[in-house]
Amino acid sequence: MIAYHTFRNLIFTTAVAGIVLSGCSKPAPQGMPVADPDNGGLTMPAGFAAFKVVNELGPARHIDVSENGDIYVALNNMSKGSGAVALRDTTGDGRADIISYFGSVSGTGIMLHKGFLYFGADTAIVRYPMIPGSLVPDENYQLVAYGFPNEHQHEAKPIDFDPQGNMYVNVGAPANACMEQMRTKGSPGMDPCPILEYAGGIWRFKDDELNQNQLTDGYRFVTGTRNCVALRWNPVENKLYAVMHGRDQLHQFYPEMYDEQASADLPGEEFLMMDEGTDFGWPYCYYDPFKSSLVLAPEYGGDGTVTARCESKTDPIMAFPAHTAPNDLLFYTGQQFPERYRNGAFIAFHGSWNRAPLQQEGYYVVFVPMENGLPSGDWEVFADGFSGRETVMNPGDAEHRPVGLAMGSDGSLYISDSRKGTIWRVIYTGEENHAEETASAMETETVVMADLPGEDVYKSTCLVCHQADGNGVPGMHPPLTNSDWVTGDKERLIRIILEGIEGEIEVNGEIVNSVMPPQPTLDASQVADVLTFIRHSFGNDASGVTVEEVQAVMDDMD
């Protein structure tokens, strides 16, 4: 039976597991660094402690740790002119005192393997030759695999290797549900989905060959996966596993079938065990954790209950709350943690952005006990406190968002953060902690919205991406607050609604790279209303947009 929790269950699970609380510095086993007095802001089960190895690295993604304890971090965007960073502790206190930036490409996947540092850029896999005794590898990288789609959605390329000389690469689908018009209400799904010819699966390559083209040299290992940023080879079971990002926007596109709560709760994020040739059903199916089955997507005629063609697809081995963004997976094979953690799975959840107007969820690391390759018990929150607040309404408000996981040679667990670039190291001290619990203060802000006709259009069309407070989603969906994209040229703003926009833009000094589809279902009056609304809301104070101004742009487009 698939294990699944609601948000309220999560709070209970965390509480009964026992929380490591703030107080004096945590004692450490002999030879182990001393943890931070507040565990670096994290809460964990009793007996565990944590400390920040480093802070403020930049937009950190996946990480790996060498046998001697050097840490390698992939950066999602270039920082200090580089796409990766190497860390070394020379004093023995566990904190990095040497920080070296390197590399001319940025991305997500990173892995030490056979004398090379492999790196997953968005459209290629490269490797840097390691130099014996040197922290930083040779920066003249070698091209391992290329030809991946150049898209602005789900482009992360996490990687891992099996013992037989193969490399596995996630190729995320650049779409939500393979609609004819991307993310557009009323648009049907393409059948068959052409995206599955080049994306939406895991590809296999040789780990020792260079210049492999995805479509001519790569081998499609599994299909029907929307996006698997959390990808890991399980050395105990000798199998590949992943945790998939599920589809979005059920209420926005099908309000007659899904209310806001159902859209926030569906579909479950899927924990997948991958055998060669498996089809997990995207885009035709999504997983309903309350029904414990795959059901047909509404774009393909589904009504939330019918299974149809999904009966031939492969179910997950476990499901997690919707939209929590599982971004890394690690099977714990170390000896430092207690016996119950051996061979179990840790999963880092980056946190949702698309549960608005309801509160967001995720922003934690969970643990799943495993036996014989399958979950042997329910999952539980292992490390929490990353967001710095009890309730997250907008992901931009979270102080930290966990992304990457790695295990040191001594069995320590390392966790990376994409907001500030903090790296934590979690150790087991075995010491119970009796200090008084310190909870994060719940922070709330008043969102000021103008009482205008366009508010309803905003809520039904724009809110899920730009959020209830108008602050958008960092790196994905631009903010509407204090932006000349909103308060400036009206014609440009109207054309964005009518024609959409794709690619990198700079908003308030930050680069956003995503896709906003056109909104063909809105008439001139609705476009004028929603643009007037946003130009008068979220701290903006600009003139409204008239129906005549919108109609003039529409006439020019004809």
C-alpha positions as CSV (number, residue, x, y, z in Angstrom):
1,M,0.0,0.0,0.0
2,I,1.3,3.5,-0.9
3,A,2.2,5.6,2.2
4,Y,1.0,9.2,2.0
5,H,0.7,12.0,4.5
6,T,-1.1,15.3,4.6
7,F,0.6,18.4,6.0
8,R,-0.9,17.9,9.5
9,N,0.5,14.3,9.6
10,L,4.0,15.7,8.8
11,I,3.9,18.0,11.9
12,F,2.9,15.1,14.1
13,T,5.6,12.8,12.6
14,T,8.3,15.4,13.2
15,A,7.2,15.9,16.8
16,V,7.1,12.2,17.8
17,A,10.5,11.6,16.2
18,G,12.1,13.8,18.8
19,I,13.5,17.2,18.0
20,V,17.1,18.3,18.5
21,L,16.7,21.7,20.1
22,S,18.8,24.8,20.5
23,G,21.0,25.3,23.5
24,C,24.7,24.7,24.2
25,S,27.1,23.3,21.6
26,K,26.4,19.6,20.8
27,P,29.0,17.2,22.0
28,A,30.5,15.1,19.2
29,P,32.1,11.6,19.0
30,Q,35.8,11.5,19.2
31,G,37.4,13.1,16.1
32,M,34.0,14.6,15.0
33,P,33.5,18.4,14.7
34,V,31.4,20.2,17.2
35,A,28.0,21.2,16.0
36,D,26.5,24.7,16.0
37,P,24.7,25.7,19.2
38,D,21.4,26.0,17.2
39,N,22.2,23.1,14.8
40,G,22.5,25.7,12.0
41,G,18.8,26.5,12.4
42,L,17.7,22.9,11.8
43,T,15.5,20.5,13.8
44,M,16.2,16.8,13.7
45,P,15.5,13.6,15.6
46,A,17.1,13.3,19.0
47,G,20.8,12.3,18.9
48,F,21.5,14.2,15.7
49,A,23.3,17.5,15.4
50,A,24.3,19.8,12.6
51,F,26.4,22.8,11.7
52,K,26.9,25.1,8.7
53,V,30.0,24.1,6.7
54,V,29.7,27.4,4.8
55,N,27.3,30.1,4.0
56,E,26.5,32.4,1.0
57,L,28.1,30.3,-1.8
58,G,25.5,31.3,-4.4
59,P,22.6,29.3,-5.9
60,A,23.8,25.8,-4.8
61,R,22.3,22.7,-6.4
62,H,23.6,19.2,-6.1
63,I,26.8,18.3,-4.2
64,D,29.3,15.5,-3.8
65,V,32.0,14.8,-1.2
66,S,35.4,13.2,-1.9
67,E,37.0,10.5,0.3
68,N,39.2,13.2,2.0
69,G,36.2,15.4,2.7
70,D,36.5,18.0,-0.1
71,I,33.1,19.2,-1.1
72,Y,32.0,20.0,-4.7
73,V,28.9,22.1,-5.4
74,A,27.1,22.7,-8.6
75,L,25.7,26.3,-9.1
76,N,22.4,26.8,-10.9
77,N,23.6,30.2,-12.2
78,M,27.1,31.6,-12.6
79,S,28.5,33.0,-9.3
80,K,31.8,34.9,-9.2
81,G,32.1,34.1,-12.9
82,S,32.0,30.3,-12.2
83,G,29.5,27.4,-12.3
84,A,30.9,25.3,-9.5
85,V,32.7,25.7,-6.2
86,A,35.1,23.5,-4.2
87,L,35.4,23.5,-0.4
88,R,38.1,22.3,1.9
89,D,38.6,22.2,5.7
90,T,42.2,22.4,6.7
91,T,41.7,23.0,10.4
92,G,39.6,20.0,11.3
93,D,36.6,21.9,12.6
94,G,34.4,20.8,9.8
95,R,34.0,24.4,8.4
96,A,35.3,25.3,5.0
97,D,38.3,27.6,5.1
98,I,39.3,27.3,1.5
99,I,36.6,28.2,-1.0
100,S,37.5,28.0,-4.7
101,Y,35.2,28.8,-7.6
102,F,35.8,27.2,-11.0
103,G,34.2,26.1,-14.2
104,S,32.6,27.9,-17.1
105,V,29.2,26.1,-17.1
106,S,26.5,26.1,-14.6
107,G,23.8,23.5,-13.8
108,T,22.5,20.9,-11.3
109,G,24.1,17.5,-11.5
110,I,27.6,16.9,-10.0
111,M,29.4,13.6,-9.2
112,L,32.9,12.4,-8.6
113,H,33.5,9.2,-10.7
114,K,36.7,7.4,-11.8
115,G,39.1,10.3,-11.4
116,F,36.7,12.9,-13.0
117,L,34.2,15.4,-11.7
118,Y,31.1,15.0,-13.9
119,F,28.9,18.0,-14.2
120,G,25.3,18.2,-15.5
121,A,24.9,21.5,-17.4
122,D,21.4,22.2,-18.8
123,T,22.1,21.0,-22.3
124,A,25.2,18.8,-21.9
125,I,27.2,16.5,-19.5
126,V,30.9,17.4,-19.1
127,R,33.7,16.2,-16.9
128,Y,36.7,17.8,-15.4
129,P,39.8,15.7,-14.9
130,M,40.8,15.6,-11.2
131,I,44.4,16.6,-10.4
132,P,45.9,14.5,-7.6
133,G,46.5,16.6,-4.5
134,S,44.6,19.6,-5.9
135,L,41.3,20.8,-4.7
136,V,40.2,22.3,-8.0
137,P,40.1,20.0,-11.1
138,D,41.6,20.8,-14.5
139,E,39.1,23.4,-15.8
140,N,39.5,22.2,-19.4
141,Y,36.4,20.0,-19.4
142,Q,35.7,17.1,-21.7
143,L,32.3,16.8,-23.4
144,V,30.6,13.5,-22.5
145,A,27.1,13.8,-23.8
146,Y,25.3,16.6,-25.7
147,G,22.3,17.2,-27.9
148,F,19.8,17.6,-25.1
149,P,16.8,19.9,-25.8
150,N,17.5,23.6,-25.2
151,E,14.4,24.5,-23.2
152,H,13.4,26.8,-20.4
153,Q,11.5,24.3,-18.3
154,H,12.8,21.3,-16.4
155,E,16.3,21.5,-17.9
156,A,18.2,20.2,-14.9
157,K,20.5,17.3,-15.7
158,P,21.2,15.3,-12.5
159,I,23.4,12.2,-13.1
160,D,24.5,9.0,-11.5
161,F,26.4,5.9,-12.4
162,D,26.1,2.1,-12.1
163,P,29.0,-0.3,-11.5
164,Q,28.7,-1.6,-15.1
165,G,30.1,1.6,-16.7
166,N,26.9,3.4,-17.4
167,M,25.8,6.9,-16.8
168,Y,22.2,7.9,-16.3
169,V,20.8,11.4,-17.1
170,N,17.4,12.9,-16.4
171,V,15.9,14.6,-19.4
172,G,12.9,16.5,-18.1
173,A,9.9,17.2,-20.2
174,P,9.6,20.9,-21.1
175,A,5.9,21.0,-20.4
176,N,3.3,20.5,-17.8
177,A,1.0,18.0,-19.5
178,C,2.0,18.0,-23.2
179,M,-0.8,20.4,-24.2
180,E,-1.2,21.6,-27.8
181,Q,-0.9,25.2,-26.4
182,M,1.5,25.1,-23.4
183,R,-0.2,25.8,-20.0
184,T,-3.3,27.1,-21.6
185,K,-6.8,26.5,-20.3
186,G,-8.9,24.4,-22.6
187,S,-6.0,23.2,-24.7
188,P,-6.1,19.4,-25.2
189,G,-3.1,17.1,-24.7
190,M,-1.2,15.9,-27.8
191,D,-1.7,12.2,-28.4
192,P,0.8,10.7,-28.9
193,C,2.9,13.2,-27.1
194,P,5.9,14.3,-29.4
195,I,7.9,15.4,-26.4
196,L,8.4,11.7,-25.4
197,E,10.6,11.3,-28.5
198,Y,13.4,13.4,-26.9
199,A,12.5,14.1,-23.3
200,G,10.3,12.9,-20.4
201,G,12.6,10.0,-19.4
202,I,16.0,8.8,-18.2
203,W,18.7,8.3,-20.8
204,R,21.7,5.9,-20.4
205,F,25.2,6.6,-21.8
206,K,28.6,5.0,-21.4
207,D,30.6,6.7,-18.6
208,D,34.0,6.4,-20.4
209,E,33.1,7.7,-23.9
210,L,33.2,11.3,-25.1
211,N,31.0,13.2,-27.5
212,Q,27.9,11.0,-27.2
213,N,24.8,12.5,-28.8
214,Q,21.6,12.0,-26.9
215,L,19.4,10.7,-29.7
216,T,22.0,8.7,-31.7
217,D,24.3,7.4,-28.9
218,G,22.2,7.5,-25.8
219,Y,19.7,4.8,-24.8
220,R,16.3,5.6,-23.4
221,F,16.2,3.6,-20.2
222,V,12.7,4.6,-18.9
223,T,9.9,6.8,-20.2
224,G,6.9,8.7,-18.9
225,T,8.7,10.7,-16.2
226,R,7.9,14.4,-16.2
227,N,11.0,15.5,-14.4
228,C,13.3,13.6,-12.0
229,V,15.8,15.9,-10.4
230,A,16.1,13.4,-7.6
231,L,17.9,10.5,-9.3
232,R,20.2,7.9,-7.6
233,W,21.6,4.5,-8.2
234,N,21.0,2.2,-5.2
235,P,24.2,0.2,-4.7
236,V,22.5,-2.2,-2.3
237,E,19.7,-3.2,-4.7
238,N,21.7,-2.5,-7.9
239,K,18.8,-0.5,-9.3
240,L,18.1,3.0,-10.4
241,Y,15.6,5.1,-8.4
242,A,14.1,8.6,-8.7
243,V,11.5,10.9,-7.2
244,M,9.4,12.7,-9.8
245,H,8.0,16.2,-10.0
246,G,4.3,15.8,-10.8
247,R,2.2,18.0,-13.0
248,D,0.6,21.3,-12.0
249,Q,-2.4,23.6,-12.3
250,L,-5.4,21.2,-12.3
251,H,-7.7,23.8,-10.8
252,Q,-6.5,26.6,-13.0
253,F,-7.2,24.6,-16.2
254,Y,-10.1,22.5,-15.0
255,P,-12.0,24.4,-12.3
256,E,-15.2,22.4,-13.0
257,M,-13.4,19.2,-11.8
258,Y,-10.8,20.4,-9.3
259,D,-11.2,23.0,-6.5
260,E,-8.2,24.8,-5.1
261,Q,-7.7,22.2,-2.3
262,A,-7.7,19.3,-4.8
263,S,-5.3,21.1,-7.0
264,A,-2.9,21.6,-4.1
265,D,-3.2,18.0,-3.0
266,L,-2.8,16.4,-6.5
267,P,-0.9,14.7,-7.8
268,G,1.4,12.9,-5.4
269,E,5.1,13.3,-6.0
270,E,6.2,9.8,-7.0
271,F,9.0,7.7,-5.6
272,L,10.0,5.4,-8.6
273,M,12.0,2.2,-8.8
274,M,13.3,2.0,-12.4
275,D,13.7,-1.1,-14.3
276,E,14.8,-0.9,-18.0
277,G,11.9,-0.1,-20.3
278,T,9.4,1.0,-17.6
279,D,6.7,3.5,-18.5
280,F,5.5,5.7,-15.6
281,G,2.7,7.3,-17.5
282,W,3.4,11.0,-18.0
283,P,1.7,12.9,-19.6
284,Y,-1.3,10.7,-20.0
285,C,-1.6,9.8,-16.3
286,Y,-1.0,11.3,-12.9
287,Y,-0.9,9.6,-9.5
288,D,-3.7,10.1,-7.0
289,P,-2.4,9.2,-3.6
290,F,-5.9,9.1,-2.1
291,K,-7.1,6.5,-4.6
292,S,-3.6,4.8,-4.6
293,S,-3.7,4.6,-8.3
294,L,-2.7,6.3,-11.6
295,V,-5.7,8.1,-13.1
296,L,-6.2,9.5,-16.6
297,A,-5.2,13.2,-17.0
298,P,-8.0,15.6,-17.9
299,E,-6.1,16.7,-21.0
300,Y,-6.7,13.1,-22.3
301,G,-10.3,12.8,-21.3
302,G,-9.9,12.0,-17.6
303,D,-12.4,13.0,-15.0
304,G,-10.4,12.4,-11.8
305,T,-11.6,8.8,-11.4
306,V,-11.2,6.9,-14.7
307,T,-7.9,4.9,-15.1
308,A,-8.2,3.6,-18.7
309,R,-4.8,3.4,-20.4
310,C,-3.1,4.2,-17.0
311,E,-3.7,0.6,-15.9
312,S,-0.8,-0.5,-18.0
313,K,1.6,2.0,-16.5
314,T,3.8,1.4,-13.5
315,D,2.8,2.8,-10.1
316,P,5.3,4.5,-7.7
317,I,6.6,2.6,-4.7
318,M,5.6,5.6,-2.4
319,A,4.0,9.0,-2.8
320,F,4.6,12.3,-1.1
321,P,2.5,15.6,-0.9
322,A,1.9,17.3,-4.2
323,H,4.2,20.1,-5.5
324,T,6.8,19.7,-2.8
325,A,9.6,19.5,-5.4
326,P,11.8,16.5,-4.6
327,N,15.3,17.6,-5.7
328,D,17.7,14.9,-4.5
329,L,17.7,11.3,-3.3
330,L,20.4,9.5,-1.3
331,F,20.6,5.9,-0.1
332,Y,22.4,5.9,3.2
333,T,25.1,3.3,3.2
334,G,27.3,4.7,6.0
335,Q,27.9,3.4,9.5
336,Q,27.7,6.6,11.6
337,F,23.9,6.8,11.8
338,P,21.9,4.3,13.9
339,E,20.9,0.9,12.4
340,R,17.4,2.0,11.3
341,Y,18.9,4.4,8.8
342,R,21.1,1.9,7.1
343,N,20.2,1.5,3.4
344,G,17.2,3.8,3.8
345,A,16.5,6.8,1.6
346,F,16.9,10.5,2.3
347,I,15.0,12.9,0.0
348,A,15.4,16.7,-0.1
349,F,12.2,18.6,-0.9
350,H,12.9,22.1,-2.4
351,G,9.4,23.3,-1.5
352,S,6.3,24.2,-3.6
353,W,5.4,27.4,-5.5
354,N,2.2,26.3,-7.1
355,R,-0.2,25.6,-4.1
356,A,-1.2,29.3,-4.1
357,P,-3.5,30.7,-2.7
358,L,-3.0,28.0,-0.1
359,Q,0.1,27.8,2.0
360,Q,3.2,26.2,0.3
361,E,4.7,22.9,1.5
362,G,8.0,21.1,1.5
363,Y,11.3,22.8,2.5
364,Y,12.5,19.7,4.4
365,V,14.5,16.5,4.2
366,V,12.6,13.3,4.8
367,F,13.7,9.7,5.6
368,V,12.2,6.5,4.2
369,P,13.1,3.2,5.7
370,M,13.9,0.6,3.0
371,E,14.0,-3.2,2.9
372,N,14.5,-5.4,-0.2
373,G,14.4,-2.4,-2.4
374,L,11.0,-1.1,-1.2
375,P,9.8,1.2,1.6
376,S,9.4,-0.8,4.8
377,G,7.6,1.8,6.8
378,D,6.1,5.3,6.5
379,W,8.2,8.3,5.7
380,E,9.1,11.0,8.2
381,V,10.5,14.4,8.2
382,F,14.2,14.1,9.2
383,A,15.5,17.7,9.0
384,D,13.3,20.8,9.1
385,G,13.6,24.5,9.8
386,F,15.2,25.4,6.4
387,S,12.5,28.0,5.6
388,G,12.9,29.9,8.8
389,R,9.2,30.2,9.4
390,E,6.2,28.1,10.3
391,T,4.1,29.0,7.3
392,V,5.4,29.7,3.8
393,M,2.9,31.4,1.5
394,N,5.5,32.3,-1.2
395,P,8.7,30.4,-1.8
396,G,10.5,33.7,-2.0
397,D,9.9,34.2,1.7
398,A,11.8,31.0,2.6
399,E,15.2,31.7,4.1
400,H,16.6,28.4,2.7
401,R,15.4,25.7,0.3
402,P,17.2,22.3,0.5
403,V,18.3,20.8,-2.8
404,G,21.3,18.5,-2.8
405,L,22.3,15.5,-0.6
406,A,25.7,13.8,-0.2
407,M,27.3,11.4,2.2
408,G,30.8,11.8,3.5
409,S,33.2,8.9,3.9
410,D,32.6,9.0,7.7
411,G,28.8,8.7,7.2
412,S,28.0,12.4,7.7
413,L,25.0,13.7,5.7
414,Y,25.6,17.0,3.7
415,I,22.7,19.2,2.6
416,S,22.8,22.1,0.2
417,D,20.5,25.2,-0.1
418,S,19.6,27.1,-3.3
419,R,18.7,30.4,-1.8
420,K,21.9,31.5,0.0
421,G,24.2,28.6,-0.9
422,T,24.5,27.2,2.7
423,I,25.9,23.8,3.2
424,W,25.0,21.8,6.4
425,R,26.7,18.7,7.7
426,V,24.5,16.4,9.9
427,I,26.3,14.1,12.4
428,Y,25.1,11.6,14.9
429,T,26.3,12.3,18.5
430,G,24.0,9.9,20.3
431,E,23.4,12.6,22.9
432,E,19.8,13.3,23.9
433,N,19.1,17.0,24.0
434,H,16.9,18.5,26.8
435,A,17.1,22.1,25.9
436,E,13.9,24.0,25.5
437,E,12.4,24.0,22.0
438,T,12.7,27.2,20.0
439,A,10.1,27.4,17.3
440,S,10.5,29.7,14.3
441,A,8.3,32.7,14.7
442,M,5.4,32.7,12.3
443,E,5.7,35.7,10.0
444,T,2.7,37.1,8.1
445,E,2.5,40.0,5.8
446,T,-0.6,41.9,4.6
447,V,-1.0,41.7,0.9
448,V,-2.6,44.8,-0.5
449,M,-4.8,44.2,-3.5
450,A,-6.9,46.8,-5.2
451,D,-10.6,46.2,-5.2
452,L,-11.0,46.1,-9.0
453,P,-12.8,43.9,-11.5
454,G,-9.5,42.3,-12.7
455,E,-8.9,40.6,-9.3
456,D,-11.0,37.6,-10.3
457,V,-9.1,37.2,-13.6
458,Y,-5.8,37.5,-11.6
459,K,-6.8,34.8,-9.2
460,S,-7.9,32.4,-11.9
461,T,-5.2,33.0,-14.4
462,C,-2.1,34.6,-12.8
463,L,-2.0,33.8,-9.1
464,V,-0.5,30.3,-9.2
465,C,2.7,31.6,-10.9
466,H,2.9,35.2,-9.6
467,Q,1.6,34.3,-6.1
468,A,-1.0,36.0,-3.9
469,D,1.5,38.6,-2.9
470,G,2.7,39.4,-6.4
471,N,6.3,38.4,-5.6
472,G,6.5,35.6,-8.1
473,V,8.8,32.6,-7.7
474,P,12.6,33.4,-7.6
475,G,14.3,32.3,-10.8
476,M,11.0,31.1,-12.4
477,H,8.2,33.6,-12.4
478,P,8.9,37.3,-12.1
479,P,7.6,39.5,-9.4
480,L,4.9,42.1,-10.2
481,T,6.0,44.4,-7.4
482,N,8.1,47.5,-8.1
483,S,8.7,46.4,-11.7
484,D,8.8,48.6,-14.7
485,W,7.6,45.6,-16.7
486,V,4.3,46.2,-14.9
487,T,4.2,50.0,-14.4
488,G,6.1,50.9,-17.7
489,D,5.1,50.5,-21.3
490,K,1.5,49.4,-21.6
491,E,1.8,48.0,-25.1
492,R,4.7,45.7,-24.0
493,L,2.6,44.5,-21.0
494,I,-0.5,43.9,-23.2
495,R,1.6,41.9,-25.7
496,I,3.0,39.7,-23.0
497,I,-0.6,38.7,-22.1
498,L,-1.6,38.2,-25.6
499,E,1.5,36.7,-27.1
500,G,3.3,35.2,-24.1
501,I,7.0,35.5,-23.4
502,E,9.8,32.9,-23.2
503,G,13.5,33.0,-22.2
504,E,15.6,35.1,-19.9
505,I,14.5,38.5,-18.7
506,E,15.8,40.8,-16.0
507,V,13.3,42.0,-13.4
508,N,14.4,44.1,-10.4
509,G,18.0,43.2,-11.0
510,E,17.4,39.4,-11.1
511,I,17.4,37.0,-14.0
512,V,14.2,35.0,-14.5
513,N,14.1,32.2,-17.1
514,S,10.8,30.6,-17.8
515,V,7.8,30.4,-20.2
516,M,4.6,32.4,-19.9
517,P,2.2,31.2,-22.5
518,P,-0.3,33.5,-24.3
519,Q,-3.8,33.8,-22.8
520,P,-6.1,33.4,-25.9
521,T,-9.2,32.8,-23.8
522,L,-9.1,36.3,-22.3
523,D,-11.1,39.0,-24.2
524,A,-10.1,42.6,-24.5
525,S,-12.1,43.6,-21.5
526,Q,-10.6,40.9,-19.3
527,V,-7.0,41.8,-20.4
528,A,-7.7,45.5,-19.6
529,D,-9.2,44.6,-16.2
530,V,-6.4,42.3,-15.1
531,L,-3.6,44.6,-16.2
532,T,-5.3,47.5,-14.5
533,F,-5.6,45.4,-11.4
534,I,-1.9,44.5,-11.2
535,R,-0.9,48.1,-12.1
536,H,-2.8,49.2,-9.0
537,S,-1.9,46.3,-6.6
538,F,1.2,44.9,-4.8
539,G,2.5,48.4,-4.1
540,N,2.1,49.6,-7.7
541,D,0.5,52.9,-8.6
542,A,0.3,53.3,-12.3
543,S,-2.5,54.3,-14.7
544,G,-5.0,51.7,-15.8
545,V,-5.3,49.9,-19.1
546,T,-8.4,50.6,-21.3
547,V,-10.2,48.2,-23.5
548,E,-9.4,50.5,-26.4
549,E,-5.7,50.2,-25.7
550,V,-5.9,46.4,-25.7
551,Q,-8.1,46.3,-28.8
552,A,-5.6,48.5,-30.7
553,V,-2.8,45.9,-30.0
554,M,-5.1,43.0,-31.0
555,D,-5.9,44.8,-34.2
556,D,-2.2,45.3,-34.9
557,M,-1.6,41.6,-34.3
558,D,-4.3,40.5,-36.8
